[in-house]
Amino acid sequence: MDGALPQRHRTGQLAPASLCLTALLITGCAAGQHSTDPAGDAASTVARLGAVPIPTATGSPGALPASPGHPQLLPIGGAVLARLPDGSATVTVLGPAVDRAPGDRRPIEDADATITVRTEDTLGNIVPRPAEFTVRDDHGRDITLSTAPGADHDAAGPHTAMVALTGHFHAGSAQSTWRHDGSVIGVWAFVIELD
């Protein structure tokens, strides 16, 4: 029995040493496979594995639920399913359509542009009013909006309404915010390209 204890003790001490040796061999081999040239690493990875496919867009996810206290941030063209105390509706902000003056030469710094608000599948009394929308550019400046002539709540169907809002935009990013009864329901981000 006395002879067995030292044997176990010695085996227990050798196990950590053999683990350390194995770890050093693995890391040493792995380190030897890496190049110090990042371009070489990328090229060898592509050569070994092939090019990585870039996934295609899967399409629109549909209207995202939004309500007071739970707004949505979307790209322009996205839709929210607004669930409000007085009803619900699917609201989409589209555009911007840049209005170029005849003879404008590119690039230009600023131009009038129109965003369109489409409301569908309305239950209750949900038709966003033009005054509920604001636009701010990427410098934090508010852009004054006006209703495009003849486009204020043009009926497009029994449960569909459209309103076009025009403003003077500088080239760059902007966002349109819809506030209903003081609560933000949706924010749509977009870019004005004038080049």
Secondary structure, DSSP 8 states (H G I E B T S, - for coil): -TTHHHHHHHHHHHHHHHHHHHHHHHHHHHHHH--S-HHHHHHHHHHHH--------------EEEBTTB-EEEETT-EEEEEETTEEEEEEEEEEEEE--TT--SS-SEEEEEEEEEEEEEEES----GGGEEEEETTS-EE--EE-TT-TTEEEETTEEEEEEEEEEESEEEEEEEEETTEEEEEEEEEE---
